[in-house]
Amino acid sequence: MKRMDFLICLLSGMILLQSCSTNMIHANDLSPTLSIEEQVAATLAALEDDLAQTPSLVGQVDAEQNIHSVEITQEIPADPPAGEASDPQQLPAEHYIYNIWGHRQYFSIGCEASAAMDWARYFGVEINEFNFQYQLPQSDNPDLGFVGSVEGPWGQVPPYAYGVHAAPVAQVLREQYAMNAWGVKDFTIDQLKAEVAADRPVIAWVIGNVVGGVPYEYTDARGNTTMVAAYEHVVIVTGYSEETIRYMNNGKFYDIPTEYFLNSWKVLGNMVVYLQSD
């Protein structure tokens, strides 16, 4: 419900309640009461305070309001374009991976395990999302392991509940599932497109539903530093054109202008998990 609708309902309810209760007030009852305006103001203040203390709700709203990403319905075309470049050394102008599907993550900040499950399934490897989550090492440094509780609120930074970066995810994929997965930073857009053009989707670390963010240098208990950011999230890149990048987020597909994708992807250092070819 939008805030304006909520206020209308709230005001109507308060007016009705005040009208019904007027006849019940005795003349000698001197207890102080708040006006309707004061009650509304107090309620709004409480709502604002609740949102401020629940960053996951705020983050989810911000993610859904990304005006640059366009949700699409991806269907396998009857005659998919070849997408081949005239020069074998060049990338095709566009390429899309159609035979990949996803699901909505189960844990509040378990996007990495959820994406790993969908990504591995595309390559023919079955992963249980719950098992994968608890196979991840624990650490106060996301470059080394999962930070905090997977059921914690979204939108925090270490040492509070946060999530995990690429290297530990790739490590579990290699050691537990025999996949030649590698987690790296400083991946380039050309490398990303080359993987997609070879029909290998890539897990990318972004902010929210591919929105902007602010990196923060964090120092763990052992003195190691890494870059973190509020609302850290992962998506699976499944296609591109000359102007856009296509990605899958919680089972839904979106197209976003490349410049806006790059703006979000760079916050955590162009970090990815990709399948290294043999």
C-alpha positions as CSV (number, residue, x, y, z in Angstrom):
1,M,0.0,0.0,0.0
2,K,1.4,3.4,-0.9
3,R,1.9,5.9,1.9
4,M,-0.9,8.3,0.7
5,D,-3.4,5.4,0.7
6,F,-2.2,4.4,4.1
7,L,-2.7,7.9,5.5
8,I,-6.2,8.2,4.1
9,C,-7.1,4.9,5.7
10,L,-5.4,5.9,8.9
11,L,-7.2,9.3,9.1
12,S,-10.5,7.7,8.3
13,G,-10.0,5.1,11.0
14,M,-9.0,7.7,13.6
15,I,-11.9,9.9,12.8
16,L,-14.3,7.0,13.2
17,L,-12.7,5.9,16.4
18,Q,-12.8,9.4,17.9
19,S,-16.5,9.7,16.9
20,C,-17.4,6.4,18.5
21,S,-15.5,7.0,21.6
22,T,-16.8,10.6,22.3
23,N,-20.0,9.3,23.9
24,M,-18.0,7.1,26.2
25,I,-16.0,9.9,27.8
26,H,-17.3,11.0,31.2
27,A,-17.3,14.6,32.1
28,N,-14.9,14.1,35.0
29,D,-12.4,12.2,32.9
30,L,-9.5,14.7,32.7
31,S,-7.0,12.4,31.0
32,P,-5.1,14.3,28.2
33,T,-5.7,13.1,24.6
34,L,-3.9,13.8,21.4
35,S,-5.5,15.4,18.4
36,I,-5.9,13.5,15.2
37,E,-3.1,15.5,13.6
38,E,-0.8,14.7,16.6
39,Q,-1.7,11.0,16.4
40,V,-1.0,10.9,12.6
41,A,2.3,12.7,13.1
42,A,3.3,10.3,15.9
43,T,2.4,7.3,13.7
44,L,4.4,8.6,10.8
45,A,7.4,9.2,13.0
46,A,7.1,5.6,14.3
47,L,7.0,4.3,10.7
48,E,10.0,6.3,9.7
49,D,11.9,5.0,12.8
50,D,10.9,1.4,11.9
51,L,12.2,1.8,8.3
52,A,15.4,3.3,9.6
53,Q,16.0,0.3,11.8
54,T,15.1,-2.2,9.1
55,P,17.5,-1.6,6.2
56,S,16.4,-4.7,4.4
57,L,13.0,-3.1,3.7
58,V,14.5,0.1,2.5
59,G,17.0,-1.7,0.3
60,Q,14.3,-3.9,-1.3
61,V,12.2,-0.8,-2.1
62,D,15.2,1.0,-3.7
63,A,16.1,-2.1,-5.7
64,E,12.6,-2.4,-7.1
65,Q,12.5,1.3,-8.1
66,N,15.6,1.1,-10.4
67,I,14.4,3.1,-13.3
68,H,17.2,2.0,-15.6
69,S,16.5,-1.8,-15.6
70,V,13.6,-3.1,-17.7
71,E,12.1,-6.4,-16.7
72,I,11.6,-8.6,-19.7
73,T,10.0,-12.0,-20.4
74,Q,12.8,-14.1,-21.9
75,E,11.6,-16.7,-24.4
76,I,13.7,-19.0,-26.6
77,P,13.2,-17.7,-30.2
78,A,12.2,-20.3,-32.8
79,D,15.3,-19.4,-34.8
80,P,17.9,-17.8,-32.5
81,P,20.3,-15.4,-34.2
82,A,23.8,-16.8,-34.6
83,G,25.4,-13.7,-33.2
84,E,28.7,-14.4,-34.9
85,A,31.2,-11.7,-35.5
86,S,32.5,-11.2,-39.1
87,D,36.0,-11.3,-37.6
88,P,36.7,-14.4,-35.4
89,Q,38.9,-12.2,-33.2
90,Q,36.0,-9.8,-32.5
91,L,33.0,-10.4,-30.2
92,P,29.6,-10.6,-31.8
93,A,27.6,-7.4,-31.6
94,E,25.0,-9.2,-29.4
95,H,24.5,-12.5,-27.8
96,Y,21.9,-14.0,-25.4
97,I,21.8,-17.2,-23.4
98,Y,18.2,-18.5,-23.5
99,N,18.3,-21.9,-21.8
100,I,18.9,-20.7,-18.3
101,W,16.3,-20.3,-15.5
102,G,16.4,-19.2,-11.9
103,H,14.4,-18.9,-8.7
104,R,13.9,-16.5,-5.8
105,Q,16.5,-16.8,-3.1
106,Y,15.4,-18.4,0.1
107,F,17.6,-16.7,2.7
108,S,17.3,-13.0,3.2
109,I,21.0,-12.4,2.4
110,G,21.7,-15.7,0.7
111,C,21.8,-14.4,-2.9
112,E,25.2,-16.0,-3.5
113,A,24.1,-19.5,-2.7
114,S,20.9,-19.0,-4.7
115,A,22.8,-17.7,-7.8
116,A,25.4,-20.5,-7.5
117,M,22.6,-23.1,-7.6
118,D,21.0,-21.6,-10.8
119,W,24.4,-21.0,-12.4
120,A,25.6,-24.6,-11.7
121,R,22.4,-26.1,-12.9
122,Y,22.9,-24.4,-16.3
123,F,26.2,-26.4,-16.6
124,G,24.5,-29.6,-15.6
125,V,25.5,-29.6,-11.9
126,E,22.8,-30.0,-9.3
127,I,23.3,-28.0,-6.0
128,N,21.1,-27.8,-3.0
129,E,20.9,-24.1,-2.0
130,F,20.8,-24.9,1.8
131,N,23.8,-27.2,1.6
132,F,25.8,-24.8,-0.4
133,Q,25.1,-21.9,2.0
134,Y,26.4,-23.9,4.9
135,Q,29.4,-25.2,3.0
136,L,30.7,-21.7,2.7
137,P,33.4,-20.8,5.2
138,Q,32.6,-18.3,7.9
139,S,34.7,-15.2,8.4
140,D,34.5,-11.5,9.3
141,N,36.1,-10.8,5.9
142,P,33.8,-11.4,2.8
143,D,36.9,-12.2,0.7
144,L,37.5,-15.2,3.0
145,G,34.1,-16.4,3.9
146,F,30.4,-15.5,4.7
147,V,30.1,-12.6,7.1
148,G,27.3,-12.8,9.7
149,S,24.0,-14.7,9.7
150,V,22.4,-15.5,6.4
151,E,19.1,-14.6,8.0
152,G,20.3,-11.1,9.0
153,P,19.0,-7.9,7.4
154,W,20.1,-6.9,4.0
155,G,22.0,-3.6,3.6
156,Q,24.6,-3.8,6.3
157,V,28.4,-3.9,6.0
158,P,30.9,-6.1,7.9
159,P,31.4,-7.0,10.6
160,Y,27.6,-7.2,10.7
161,A,25.6,-9.6,8.5
162,Y,26.7,-9.0,5.0
163,G,27.3,-11.9,2.6
164,V,30.3,-13.2,0.8
165,H,32.5,-12.3,-2.1
166,A,33.5,-14.3,-5.2
167,A,36.6,-16.2,-4.1
168,P,34.9,-18.4,-1.3
169,V,32.0,-19.1,-3.6
170,A,34.3,-20.3,-6.4
171,Q,36.3,-22.3,-3.9
172,V,33.2,-24.3,-2.8
173,L,32.2,-24.8,-6.4
174,R,35.6,-26.3,-7.2
175,E,36.1,-28.3,-4.1
176,Q,32.6,-29.6,-3.4
177,Y,31.2,-29.8,-7.0
178,A,34.2,-30.3,-9.2
179,M,33.5,-27.2,-11.3
180,N,36.4,-25.2,-12.7
181,A,35.0,-22.0,-11.2
182,W,37.1,-19.0,-10.4
183,G,36.3,-15.9,-8.4
184,V,38.2,-12.8,-9.5
185,K,38.1,-9.0,-9.4
186,D,39.0,-6.5,-12.1
187,F,37.1,-8.4,-14.8
188,T,36.6,-6.3,-17.9
189,I,33.4,-5.7,-19.9
190,D,35.1,-7.4,-22.9
191,Q,35.9,-10.5,-20.8
192,L,32.4,-10.5,-19.5
193,K,30.9,-10.4,-23.0
194,A,33.4,-13.1,-24.2
195,E,32.1,-15.5,-21.6
196,V,28.5,-14.8,-22.5
197,A,29.3,-15.1,-26.2
198,A,30.8,-18.5,-25.5
199,D,27.5,-19.5,-23.8
200,R,29.0,-19.3,-20.3
201,P,26.9,-17.1,-18.0
202,V,28.8,-15.1,-15.3
203,I,27.9,-14.4,-11.7
204,A,28.5,-10.7,-11.1
205,W,28.7,-8.7,-7.8
206,V,26.6,-5.5,-8.0
207,I,24.6,-3.3,-5.7
208,G,20.9,-4.0,-5.2
209,N,19.1,-4.5,-8.5
210,V,22.1,-3.1,-10.3
211,V,22.0,0.4,-8.9
212,G,24.7,2.8,-7.7
213,G,26.5,2.4,-4.4
214,V,29.4,3.7,-2.3
215,P,32.4,1.4,-1.7
216,Y,33.8,1.3,1.9
217,E,37.3,0.1,2.9
218,Y,36.9,-2.4,5.7
219,T,39.6,-3.8,7.9
220,D,38.9,-7.2,9.5
221,A,40.1,-8.5,12.9
222,R,43.4,-9.7,11.5
223,G,44.2,-6.4,9.8
224,N,43.3,-7.4,6.2
225,T,41.5,-4.8,4.2
226,T,38.9,-5.2,1.5
227,M,36.2,-3.1,-0.2
228,V,32.6,-3.6,0.9
229,A,29.3,-1.8,0.2
230,A,25.8,-1.7,1.6
231,Y,23.2,-3.8,-0.3
232,E,25.9,-6.0,-1.9
233,H,24.1,-8.4,-4.2
234,V,24.8,-10.9,-7.1
235,V,23.1,-11.3,-10.5
236,I,23.8,-13.7,-13.4
237,V,24.8,-12.0,-16.6
238,T,23.1,-13.9,-19.5
239,G,23.3,-11.6,-22.5
240,Y,24.3,-8.3,-24.1
241,S,23.8,-6.1,-27.1
242,E,25.6,-3.0,-28.3
243,E,23.7,-0.8,-25.8
244,T,22.6,-3.1,-23.0
245,I,23.5,-5.9,-20.6
246,R,20.9,-8.7,-19.7
247,Y,21.0,-10.2,-16.3
248,M,18.9,-12.5,-14.1
249,N,18.1,-11.5,-10.6
250,N,16.1,-13.9,-8.4
251,G,14.7,-15.7,-11.5
252,K,13.7,-12.5,-13.3
253,F,15.4,-11.1,-16.4
254,Y,16.3,-7.5,-16.9
255,D,17.9,-5.4,-19.6
256,I,19.9,-2.3,-18.4
257,P,22.0,0.2,-20.4
258,T,25.7,-0.9,-20.2
259,E,26.8,2.3,-18.6
260,Y,24.5,1.8,-15.6
261,F,25.5,-1.8,-15.3
262,L,29.2,-0.7,-15.2
263,N,28.4,1.9,-12.6
264,S,27.0,-0.7,-10.2
265,W,29.5,-3.5,-11.1
266,K,32.5,-1.3,-10.4
267,V,31.5,-0.6,-6.7
268,L,32.9,-3.9,-5.6
269,G,35.8,-4.0,-8.1
270,N,34.2,-5.7,-11.2
271,M,34.0,-9.0,-9.2
272,V,32.7,-12.2,-10.8
273,V,32.6,-16.0,-10.7
274,Y,33.1,-17.5,-14.1
275,L,33.7,-21.0,-15.4
276,Q,37.2,-21.3,-16.9
277,S,37.2,-23.2,-20.1
278,D,39.3,-26.3,-20.3
